[in-house]
Amino acid sequence: MYEPPAEQLPIERGENAWKPSTEVDKVDDREKNIKEIRSLLNKITLDTFDKLYSKLFSMDFSDELLLKALVEEVYEKALFQKAYVIMYADLCYRFNKDYQDKKKEEQKGVQEQKLFRKQLLQQCKKEFDSIASKRGIDLDPEELKKMDEDDRTAAEMKAKRRMLGNISFIGELHKKGLIPEKIIVDQCIRRLLDKIEKDKDEDLIECICHLFTTTGAHLVQMWTKHGTAEKIEPYFEKITELSNDKTLAPRIRFMLKDLLDLRSAGWKQARAQPAQQLKKRAEVQQEVRDEEDSRVQKQTSNYGRNDQRNSGRRQVSVHVMNNMTSHLHPQRSASYSQGNQRKMQVPTSSDIVSRNNLQDVRLGPSTGRKPWGSQASSGAANQSEMRRSLTTQKGGREDSNGPDSPRRLNTLPSRGLIGSMNAVKPKEEKKVKAEVLLEQEPLVAKARNVMQEYAMNKNVNESREYLNEFPRAQRGDVIKIWVEDALEAGTEPGVVSDLLIAVTSGESPPMSTADFTKGVNSVVEVLGDLEIDYPMTGKRVPKYLAPVFASGNVEVKSLDALGAALSDAGPLLQMNFVVNLIAEYKEAKGEVSLALT
């Protein structure tokens, strides 16, 4: 009978071992797609952005590893191509938005919809941890010893470029809304400043300067609108202290002072950064054409000034000639001077009649009487009689165009020319202007200003007037902006609900029921996204909306339309939102509250 050996020998896998064909094909397809991604990213510019982005997004990213490879490739490009960092941030923002919309259409879950953004944030965290957890530029000392001086310098410069490129890209992603404020402030700014306070590493100081240069204006604007502008003061107290630290290199101290000057100047940079100077080919061509037109216009104006100078010289020469004549020929001086003055007399503006006013020229006597046709008794007969007499004296024939037809200026006598310069202007037709919609950035800024003013002054009439300035088609979008800002800033629920009640009340409210319903739907549609960025959204949003329904300004039956919008949220979030909305509604009505915690 067969007995197995006491010890089972391990089976070694051969180099050419058989693999399932499906697995091999999947790996080959992934490598092929990664090469295609690299090829597209190598060609992409501002001019080719839309065309190449469409090709990029049309690829199949159902493979999670391929999506991760895309994030890594874009990140590597952004780190070392400083001039294109804004363009790559735009690419990430657009891809994230389109990816979410595509997954929603495929009825995928919220986690899968957020997959691209999640991997992007993980890559940001990985790169930033390599900076903050160590000492700026991190290179292996053993490897540096093996390099010669040139290679060592090149490696250090490359590592520094990567470090600063990572900081700039993180800042641009924050400005696009892909990285929340909490991560930028807590995980980046505070962490860097704490590390600098301990080690005073100059590379990390340079990082904090780049981060504030990129995000400072955006953070200050956001905090100011939320009434928390003082948040930035502790950070700049530390930066001011570092700028006066004599132990730091002069270059670093001046860099910190430049940052302080930038803040004092309202975050307006005297010189645009390379990424801000990047322009499309059409924009560059238009600038060249504008410069050419400006140069031609300047030359034309110089010609006009030269003519004026020459005219002045001619008048001076006449005066000099008169003086010479008075000395050489005293008897002829008077006649010569008068003759030349008549010849060289420069006409005044009152002697010039524009072509547009020729139809108003009327003939009249050379005395101080009123012009012909100025009185009702004169009439057209006097005008036609005067014209016939003038025509007879000149030996010509009467104008065949009629007595009221305009005369050419050169056929009128030199004396007796009396004209009315007040031309009758045609009535301008009133044009009905179509409603012009606001761009996204002006719309958000204007909506935030309304909430900020109301939070400070509680002026209902002023807020209603401000909202009336918004296009009617965009007033519902204001609600989404107010809710998202309130969630991010932690605004008191009563401020938001009171403002919504104020703008929906009255006979002709600035925000109608249709506008309010549209805005609430837009909030509920992104409830799952808001829950990820701002926990307790399912409890806080009902506090903003329920009092409006309880006030009676908006009919409760308009809540029926929220069912379809809630379908994108998870079951737990749906239940949490609905139960809290009912509980807050009952509490606003004075009934028992059953809000979920």
C-alpha positions as CSV (number, residue, x, y, z in Angstrom):
1,M,0.0,0.0,0.0
2,Y,1.3,3.5,-1.0
3,E,2.4,5.7,1.9
4,P,3.0,9.5,1.3
5,P,6.4,10.9,2.3
6,A,6.6,12.3,5.8
7,E,7.6,15.8,4.5
8,Q,5.7,17.3,1.5
9,L,8.1,18.8,-0.9
10,P,7.2,22.4,-2.1
11,I,6.2,22.8,-5.7
12,E,8.3,25.3,-7.5
13,R,6.5,27.4,-10.2
14,G,8.4,27.4,-13.5
15,E,9.2,30.6,-15.4
16,N,7.0,29.6,-18.3
17,A,4.2,28.3,-16.2
18,W,0.7,28.3,-17.7
19,K,-1.6,31.2,-16.9
20,P,-5.3,31.6,-17.6
21,S,-5.7,33.5,-20.9
22,T,-8.3,35.9,-19.4
23,E,-5.8,37.1,-16.7
24,V,-3.0,37.6,-19.3
25,D,-5.3,39.5,-21.6
26,K,-6.5,41.7,-18.8
27,V,-3.0,42.6,-17.8
28,D,-2.0,43.3,-21.4
29,D,-5.1,45.5,-21.9
30,R,-4.3,47.5,-18.8
31,E,-0.7,48.1,-19.9
32,K,-2.0,49.1,-23.4
33,N,-4.4,51.6,-21.8
34,I,-1.8,53.0,-19.5
35,K,0.4,53.7,-22.6
36,E,-2.6,55.4,-24.2
37,I,-3.1,57.6,-21.1
38,R,0.5,58.6,-21.2
39,S,0.4,59.5,-24.8
40,L,-2.7,61.7,-24.4
41,L,-1.2,63.5,-21.4
42,N,2.0,64.1,-23.3
43,K,0.0,65.9,-26.1
44,I,-2.5,67.8,-24.0
45,T,-2.4,71.6,-24.0
46,L,-4.9,74.4,-23.6
47,D,-5.7,74.3,-27.3
48,T,-6.1,70.5,-27.5
49,F,-7.6,70.1,-24.0
50,D,-11.3,69.5,-25.0
51,K,-10.4,67.1,-27.8
52,L,-7.9,65.0,-25.9
53,Y,-10.0,65.0,-22.7
54,S,-12.9,63.5,-24.6
55,K,-10.6,60.7,-25.8
56,L,-9.3,60.2,-22.3
57,F,-12.7,60.0,-20.7
58,S,-14.1,57.7,-23.4
59,M,-11.7,55.0,-22.2
60,D,-13.0,52.1,-20.0
61,F,-12.1,52.8,-16.4
62,S,-14.2,50.0,-14.9
63,D,-10.8,48.5,-13.8
64,E,-9.9,50.2,-10.5
65,L,-6.2,49.7,-11.1
66,L,-6.4,51.6,-14.4
67,L,-8.2,54.5,-12.6
68,K,-5.4,54.5,-10.0
69,A,-2.8,54.5,-12.8
70,L,-4.6,57.6,-14.3
71,V,-4.3,59.4,-11.0
72,E,-0.6,58.6,-10.7
73,E,0.2,59.7,-14.3
74,V,-1.7,63.0,-13.9
75,Y,0.0,63.6,-10.5
76,E,3.5,63.0,-11.9
77,K,2.8,65.4,-14.8
78,A,1.5,68.1,-12.4
79,L,4.5,67.9,-10.1
80,F,7.1,68.6,-12.7
81,Q,5.2,70.8,-15.2
82,K,4.7,74.0,-13.2
83,A,3.2,75.9,-16.0
84,Y,0.4,73.4,-16.5
85,V,-0.5,72.8,-12.9
86,I,-3.8,74.8,-13.3
87,M,-4.7,72.8,-16.4
88,Y,-4.1,69.5,-14.7
89,A,-6.3,70.7,-11.7
90,D,-9.0,71.5,-14.2
91,L,-8.6,68.1,-15.8
92,C,-9.1,66.4,-12.3
93,Y,-12.1,68.6,-11.5
94,R,-13.8,67.8,-14.9
95,F,-13.0,64.1,-14.8
96,N,-14.3,63.8,-11.2
97,K,-17.6,65.5,-12.2
98,D,-18.1,63.5,-15.3
99,Y,-17.1,60.3,-13.6
100,Q,-19.7,60.8,-10.9
101,D,-22.4,61.6,-13.4
102,K,-21.6,58.5,-15.4
103,K,-21.8,56.3,-12.3
104,K,-25.0,57.9,-11.3
105,E,-26.5,57.0,-14.7
106,E,-25.2,53.5,-14.2
107,Q,-27.0,53.5,-10.8
108,K,-23.8,52.8,-8.9
109,G,-23.3,53.4,-5.2
110,V,-21.9,56.6,-3.7
111,Q,-18.6,54.9,-2.8
112,E,-18.0,54.0,-6.4
113,Q,-19.1,57.4,-7.6
114,K,-16.4,59.0,-5.3
115,L,-13.7,56.5,-6.4
116,F,-11.7,58.9,-8.5
117,R,-11.7,61.6,-5.9
118,K,-10.8,59.1,-3.2
119,Q,-7.8,57.8,-5.0
120,L,-6.8,61.4,-5.8
121,L,-6.9,62.4,-2.1
122,Q,-4.9,59.2,-1.2
123,Q,-2.2,60.2,-3.7
124,C,-2.1,63.7,-2.3
125,K,-1.8,62.4,1.3
126,K,0.9,59.9,0.3
127,E,3.0,62.7,-1.4
128,F,2.4,65.2,1.4
129,D,3.3,62.7,4.1
130,S,6.6,62.1,2.5
131,I,7.3,65.8,3.0
132,A,5.8,66.6,6.4
133,S,6.8,63.5,8.2
134,K,10.4,63.9,7.3
135,R,12.5,67.0,6.7
136,G,11.5,68.5,3.4
137,I,13.6,67.0,0.7
138,D,14.1,63.3,1.5
139,L,17.1,61.6,-0.2
140,D,18.9,58.4,0.9
141,P,22.3,59.5,2.4
142,E,23.9,56.2,1.2
143,E,22.8,56.8,-2.4
144,L,24.0,60.4,-2.2
145,K,27.5,59.2,-1.2
146,K,27.7,57.1,-4.4
147,M,26.9,60.1,-6.6
148,D,29.4,62.7,-7.8
149,E,28.7,66.4,-7.1
150,D,26.8,67.1,-10.3
151,D,24.5,64.1,-9.9
152,R,23.9,64.9,-6.3
153,T,23.0,68.5,-7.2
154,A,20.6,67.3,-9.9
155,A,19.0,64.8,-7.6
156,E,18.4,67.5,-4.9
157,M,17.0,69.9,-7.4
158,K,14.6,67.2,-8.8
159,A,13.5,66.3,-5.3
160,K,12.8,70.0,-4.5
161,R,10.9,70.5,-7.7
162,R,8.7,67.5,-6.8
163,M,8.1,68.8,-3.3
164,L,7.1,72.4,-4.4
165,G,5.1,71.0,-7.3
166,N,3.2,68.8,-4.9
167,I,2.3,71.8,-2.7
168,S,1.2,73.9,-5.7
169,F,-1.0,71.1,-7.0
170,I,-2.6,70.5,-3.7
171,G,-3.4,74.2,-3.5
172,E,-5.0,74.3,-7.0
173,L,-7.0,71.2,-6.2
174,H,-8.3,72.9,-3.1
175,K,-9.3,76.0,-5.1
176,K,-11.3,73.6,-7.4
177,G,-13.1,72.2,-4.4
178,L,-11.6,68.7,-4.6
179,I,-9.8,69.1,-1.3
180,P,-11.9,70.4,1.6
181,E,-10.8,73.4,3.7
182,K,-10.5,71.2,6.8
183,I,-7.7,69.1,5.1
184,I,-5.8,72.1,3.9
185,V,-5.9,73.9,7.3
186,D,-5.5,70.9,9.7
187,Q,-3.5,68.4,7.7
188,C,-1.3,70.8,5.7
189,I,-0.9,74.3,7.2
190,R,-1.0,73.4,10.9
191,R,1.1,70.3,10.4
192,L,3.8,72.2,8.5
193,L,3.9,75.1,11.0
194,D,4.2,72.6,13.9
195,K,7.1,70.8,12.2
196,I,8.8,74.2,11.3
197,E,8.5,75.3,14.9
198,K,10.4,72.2,16.1
199,D,13.0,71.8,13.3
200,K,13.1,75.2,11.5
201,D,13.6,73.3,8.3
202,E,14.1,75.8,5.4
203,D,12.5,73.4,2.9
204,L,9.3,73.2,4.9
205,I,9.3,77.0,5.3
206,E,9.5,77.3,1.5
207,C,6.6,74.8,1.3
208,I,4.4,76.9,3.6
209,C,5.2,80.0,1.6
210,H,4.1,78.3,-1.6
211,L,1.0,76.9,0.0
212,F,-0.2,80.3,1.2
213,T,0.7,82.0,-2.1
214,T,-1.5,79.5,-3.9
215,T,-4.4,79.3,-1.4
216,G,-4.2,82.4,0.7
217,A,-6.6,84.6,-1.4
218,H,-9.1,81.8,-1.6
219,L,-9.0,81.0,2.1
220,V,-9.2,84.6,3.2
221,Q,-12.1,85.3,0.8
222,M,-14.0,82.2,2.1
223,W,-13.4,83.0,5.8
224,T,-14.3,86.7,5.3
225,K,-17.6,85.8,3.8
226,H,-18.4,83.5,6.7
227,G,-17.4,86.1,9.2
228,T,-14.3,84.2,10.5
229,A,-11.5,86.2,8.9
230,E,-9.6,86.1,12.1
231,K,-8.7,82.4,11.5
232,I,-5.7,83.4,9.6
233,E,-4.1,85.6,12.2
234,P,-2.4,82.8,14.3
235,Y,-0.7,81.5,11.3
236,F,0.7,84.8,10.2
237,E,1.9,85.6,13.7
238,K,4.2,82.6,13.4
239,I,5.2,83.6,9.9
240,T,6.0,87.2,11.1
241,E,8.1,85.7,13.9
242,L,10.0,83.5,11.5
243,S,10.7,86.4,9.2
244,N,12.6,88.1,12.0
245,D,14.6,85.0,13.0
246,K,18.3,85.8,12.3
247,T,19.2,82.1,12.4
248,L,17.5,81.5,9.1
249,A,19.1,82.2,5.8
250,P,18.5,85.6,4.3
251,R,16.8,84.0,1.2
252,I,14.2,82.3,3.5
253,R,13.6,85.5,5.5
254,F,13.0,87.5,2.4
255,M,10.7,84.9,1.1
256,L,8.6,85.1,4.3
257,K,8.6,88.9,4.1
258,D,7.4,88.6,0.5
259,L,4.5,86.5,1.7
260,L,3.7,89.2,4.3
261,D,3.8,91.9,1.6
262,L,1.5,89.8,-0.6
263,R,-1.0,89.6,2.2
264,S,-0.8,93.4,2.8
265,A,-1.4,94.0,-0.9
266,G,-4.7,92.0,-0.8
267,W,-3.1,88.9,-2.3
268,K,-2.6,90.6,-5.6
269,Q,0.7,89.5,-7.1
270,A,2.8,92.1,-8.9
271,R,4.0,89.4,-11.4
272,A,1.8,86.6,-12.7
273,Q,3.0,83.0,-12.0
274,P,4.0,80.8,-14.9
275,A,0.7,78.8,-14.7
276,Q,-1.3,82.1,-14.8
277,Q,0.7,83.3,-17.9
278,L,-0.3,80.2,-19.9
279,K,-2.6,81.2,-22.8
280,K,-4.3,79.7,-25.8
281,R,-2.9,80.3,-29.3
282,A,-6.0,82.4,-30.2
283,E,-5.5,84.6,-27.2
284,V,-1.8,85.2,-28.1
285,Q,-2.8,86.0,-31.7
286,Q,-5.5,88.4,-30.5
287,E,-2.9,90.2,-28.2
288,V,-0.6,90.6,-31.2
289,R,-3.4,92.1,-33.2
290,D,-4.3,94.5,-30.4
291,E,-0.8,95.6,-30.0
292,E,-0.6,96.3,-33.8
293,D,-3.8,98.3,-33.8
294,S,-2.6,100.3,-30.8
295,R,0.7,101.0,-32.6
296,V,-1.1,102.2,-35.7
297,Q,-3.5,104.3,-33.7
298,K,-0.6,105.9,-31.9
299,Q,1.1,106.7,-35.2
300,T,-2.1,108.3,-36.5
301,S,-2.5,110.5,-33.5
302,N,1.2,111.6,-33.9
303,Y,0.4,112.6,-37.5
304,G,-2.5,114.8,-36.2
305,R,-0.2,116.5,-33.6
306,N,2.4,117.1,-36.3
307,D,-0.2,118.8,-38.5
308,Q,-1.1,121.1,-35.6
309,R,2.5,121.9,-35.0
310,N,2.9,122.7,-38.7
311,S,-0.1,125.0,-38.7
312,G,1.3,126.9,-35.7
313,R,4.6,127.2,-37.6
314,R,2.8,128.7,-40.6
315,Q,1.1,131.3,-38.5
316,V,4.4,132.2,-36.9
317,S,6.0,132.6,-40.3
318,V,3.3,135.0,-41.4
319,H,3.9,137.1,-38.3
320,V,7.6,137.2,-39.0
321,M,7.0,138.1,-42.7
322,N,4.8,140.9,-41.7
323,N,7.5,142.3,-39.4
324,M,10.1,142.1,-42.2
325,T,7.7,143.8,-44.6
326,S,7.0,146.6,-42.2
327,H,10.8,147.3,-42.0
328,L,11.6,146.9,-45.7
329,H,8.5,148.5,-47.2
330,P,6.6,150.6,-44.7
331,Q,4.0,151.8,-47.2
332,R,3.1,148.2,-48.3
333,S,3.1,146.8,-44.9
334,A,-0.5,147.4,-44.0
335,S,-1.9,146.0,-47.3
336,Y,0.5,143.1,-47.3
337,S,-0.4,142.2,-43.7
338,Q,-4.1,142.4,-44.3
339,G,-4.0,140.3,-47.4
340,N,-1.9,137.6,-45.8
341,Q,-4.2,137.6,-42.8
342,R,-7.1,137.0,-45.0
343,K,-5.4,134.2,-46.9
344,M,-4.0,132.5,-43.8
345,Q,-7.0,133.0,-41.5
346,V,-7.8,129.7,-39.8
347,P,-11.6,129.0,-39.7
348,T,-13.1,128.6,-36.3
349,S,-15.4,125.8,-35.2
350,S,-18.5,128.0,-35.6
351,D,-17.7,128.4,-39.4
352,I,-17.7,124.6,-39.9
353,V,-21.1,122.9,-40.6
354,S,-21.1,119.2,-40.4
355,R,-22.6,117.0,-43.1
356,N,-25.2,115.7,-40.8
357,N,-26.6,119.2,-40.3
358,L,-26.7,120.4,-43.9
359,Q,-30.5,119.8,-44.1
360,D,-31.0,122.4,-41.4
361,V,-29.1,125.2,-43.3
362,R,-31.5,128.1,-44.3
363,L,-30.7,131.2,-46.3
364,G,-31.3,134.6,-44.7
365,P,-30.4,138.3,-45.0
366,S,-27.0,139.4,-43.9
367,T,-28.4,141.9,-41.4
368,G,-29.2,141.1,-37.8
369,R,-32.8,139.9,-38.6
370,K,-34.1,136.5,-37.6
371,P,-33.4,133.6,-40.1
372,W,-35.9,132.9,-42.8
373,G,-38.6,130.5,-41.8
374,S,-38.2,131.4,-38.1
375,Q,-41.7,133.0,-38.0
376,A,-44.9,131.5,-39.2
377,S,-45.7,134.5,-41.4
378,S,-42.5,134.0,-43.4
379,G,-43.4,130.5,-44.6
380,A,-42.0,128.6,-47.5
381,A,-42.9,131.3,-50.0
382,N,-40.2,133.7,-48.7
383,Q,-37.7,130.9,-48.8
384,S,-38.5,129.9,-52.4
385,E,-38.6,133.6,-53.4
386,M,-35.1,134.1,-51.9
387,R,-33.8,131.1,-53.8
388,R,-35.2,132.3,-57.1
389,S,-33.6,135.7,-56.7
390,L,-30.3,134.2,-55.9
391,T,-30.5,131.9,-58.8
392,T,-31.4,134.7,-61.2
393,Q,-28.4,136.8,-59.9
394,K,-26.1,133.9,-60.6
395,G,-27.6,133.2,-64.0
396,G,-28.4,129.6,-63.0
397,R,-31.7,127.7,-62.9
398,E,-33.8,126.9,-59.9
399,D,-33.1,123.8,-58.0
400,S,-35.2,121.0,-59.4
401,N,-35.4,119.2,-56.0
402,G,-37.9,121.6,-54.6
403,P,-37.8,124.6,-52.3
404,D,-37.2,122.6,-49.2
405,S,-34.4,120.5,-50.5
406,P,-31.0,120.9,-48.8
407,R,-28.4,123.0,-50.6
408,R,-24.7,122.2,-50.9
409,L,-22.4,124.3,-48.8
410,N,-20.3,125.4,-51.8
411,T,-23.3,126.9,-53.7
412,L,-24.4,129.1,-50.8
413,P,-23.3,132.8,-50.7
414,S,-20.3,133.6,-48.4
415,R,-22.4,136.1,-46.5
416,G,-25.9,135.6,-45.0
417,L,-25.3,132.0,-44.0
418,I,-27.4,131.3,-41.0
419,G,-27.9,127.8,-39.9
420,S,-29.6,126.0,-37.1
421,M,-27.1,123.5,-35.7
422,N,-29.8,121.7,-33.6
423,A,-30.4,118.6,-35.7
424,V,-33.6,116.7,-35.0
425,K,-32.5,113.3,-33.7
426,P,-34.6,110.3,-34.5
427,K,-36.3,108.7,-31.6
428,E,-34.4,105.6,-30.3
429,E,-36.4,102.5,-30.2
430,K,-36.5,100.8,-26.8
431,K,-34.9,97.3,-27.0
432,V,-36.2,94.6,-24.7
433,K,-33.1,93.0,-23.2
434,A,-33.1,89.2,-22.6
435,E,-32.3,88.0,-19.1
436,V,-28.5,87.4,-18.8
437,L,-27.5,84.5,-16.6
438,L,-24.5,84.9,-14.3
439,E,-21.4,82.7,-14.6
440,Q,-20.8,80.2,-11.8
441,E,-18.1,82.2,-9.9
442,P,-20.0,85.5,-9.9
443,L,-23.2,83.7,-8.9
444,V,-21.5,82.0,-5.9
445,A,-19.8,85.2,-4.8
446,K,-23.0,87.2,-5.0
447,A,-25.1,84.6,-3.2
448,R,-22.5,84.4,-0.4
449,N,-22.6,88.2,0.0
450,V,-26.3,88.1,0.5
451,M,-26.0,85.5,3.4
452,Q,-23.1,87.3,4.9
453,E,-24.9,90.7,4.9
454,Y,-28.0,89.0,6.5
455,A,-26.0,87.2,9.1
456,M,-24.4,90.5,10.2
457,N,-27.4,92.9,9.9
458,K,-30.6,90.8,9.9
459,N,-32.0,93.2,7.4
460,V,-34.9,91.4,5.6
461,N,-35.8,94.1,3.1
462,E,-32.2,94.5,2.0
463,S,-31.8,90.7,1.5
464,R,-35.0,90.6,-0.6
465,E,-33.7,93.5,-2.7
466,Y,-30.4,91.7,-3.2
467,L,-32.1,88.5,-4.3
468,N,-34.3,90.4,-6.8
469,E,-31.1,91.3,-8.6
470,F,-30.5,87.7,-9.4
471,P,-31.8,86.3,-12.7
472,R,-35.1,84.5,-12.1
473,A,-33.7,81.2,-13.6
474,Q,-30.9,81.1,-11.1
475,R,-32.6,82.0,-7.8
476,G,-33.1,78.3,-7.0
477,D,-29.4,77.7,-7.3
478,V,-28.8,80.2,-4.5
479,I,-30.3,77.8,-2.0
480,K,-27.7,75.1,-2.8
481,I,-24.9,77.7,-2.4
482,W,-26.3,78.9,1.0
483,V,-26.7,75.3,2.3
484,E,-23.2,74.2,1.3
485,D,-21.6,77.3,2.8
486,A,-23.6,76.9,6.0
487,L,-22.5,73.3,6.3
488,E,-18.8,74.2,5.6
489,A,-18.8,77.2,8.0
490,G,-21.0,75.7,10.7
491,T,-23.5,78.5,10.5
492,E,-26.3,78.5,13.0
493,P,-29.4,76.8,11.4
494,G,-31.6,79.7,12.5
495,V,-29.7,82.1,10.2
496,V,-30.3,80.0,7.1
497,S,-33.9,79.2,7.9
498,D,-34.8,82.9,8.8
499,L,-33.2,84.0,5.5
500,L,-35.2,81.5,3.5
501,I,-38.4,82.5,5.2
502,A,-37.6,86.1,4.5
503,V,-37.1,85.6,0.8
504,T,-40.2,83.3,0.3
505,S,-42.7,85.5,2.2
506,G,-45.1,88.1,0.9
507,E,-47.4,88.4,-2.1
508,S,-44.6,88.7,-4.6
509,P,-41.6,87.1,-3.0
510,P,-38.2,87.2,-4.7
511,M,-38.1,83.4,-4.4
512,S,-41.2,81.7,-5.6
513,T,-42.4,78.2,-4.6
514,A,-41.0,76.9,-7.9
515,D,-37.6,78.4,-7.3
516,F,-37.5,77.1,-3.7
517,T,-38.5,73.6,-4.8
518,K,-35.9,73.6,-7.5
519,G,-33.2,74.7,-5.0
520,V,-34.2,72.1,-2.4
521,N,-34.1,69.4,-5.1
522,S,-30.6,70.4,-6.1
523,V,-29.5,70.1,-2.5
524,V,-31.1,66.7,-2.0
525,E,-29.6,65.3,-5.2
526,V,-26.1,65.8,-3.8
527,L,-27.0,64.8,-0.2
528,G,-24.7,61.8,-0.4
529,D,-21.8,63.9,-1.5
530,L,-22.4,66.4,1.3
531,E,-22.6,63.7,3.9
532,I,-19.1,62.5,2.9
533,D,-17.6,66.1,3.2
534,Y,-19.7,67.3,6.1
535,P,-20.9,64.6,8.6
536,M,-24.4,65.0,10.2
537,T,-25.7,66.5,6.9
538,G,-28.8,64.4,7.2
539,K,-29.6,66.1,10.5
540,R,-28.4,69.7,9.8
541,V,-30.1,70.2,6.4
542,P,-33.6,69.6,7.7
543,K,-33.0,72.3,10.3
544,Y,-32.5,74.8,7.4
545,L,-35.5,73.7,5.4
546,A,-38.3,72.5,7.8
547,P,-39.1,76.0,9.3
548,V,-39.8,77.3,5.8
549,F,-42.5,74.7,5.2
550,A,-43.8,75.3,8.8
551,S,-44.1,79.0,8.1
552,G,-46.6,78.3,5.3
553,N,-44.6,80.3,2.7
554,V,-44.1,77.1,0.7
555,E,-46.7,74.4,0.4
556,V,-45.9,71.1,2.1
557,K,-47.1,69.1,-1.0
558,S,-44.0,70.4,-2.8
559,L,-42.1,67.8,-0.8
560,D,-43.5,65.1,-3.0
561,A,-40.9,66.0,-5.7
562,L,-38.1,65.1,-3.3
563,G,-38.6,61.4,-3.7
564,A,-36.8,61.1,-7.0
565,A,-34.0,63.3,-5.8
566,L,-33.4,61.2,-2.7
567,S,-33.0,58.0,-4.7
568,D,-29.2,58.7,-5.2
569,A,-28.6,58.8,-1.4
570,G,-28.1,55.6,0.6
571,P,-31.1,54.0,2.5
572,L,-29.8,55.0,5.9
573,L,-29.2,58.6,4.8
574,Q,-32.7,58.7,3.2
575,M,-34.3,57.6,6.4
576,N,-32.2,60.0,8.5
577,F,-33.1,62.9,6.3
578,V,-36.8,62.2,6.1
579,V,-37.3,61.5,9.8
580,N,-35.4,64.6,10.8
581,L,-37.3,66.7,8.3
582,I,-40.6,65.6,9.8
583,A,-39.3,66.1,13.3
584,E,-38.0,69.6,12.7
585,Y,-41.3,70.5,10.9
586,K,-43.3,69.3,14.0
587,E,-41.0,71.2,16.3
588,A,-41.4,74.4,14.3
589,K,-45.1,73.9,14.5
590,G,-44.9,73.5,18.2
591,E,-45.5,69.8,18.3
592,V,-43.3,67.0,19.7
593,S,-39.9,66.6,18.2
594,L,-38.6,63.1,17.2
595,A,-35.3,64.0,15.6
596,L,-32.8,61.3,15.0
597,T,-29.3,61.8,16.5
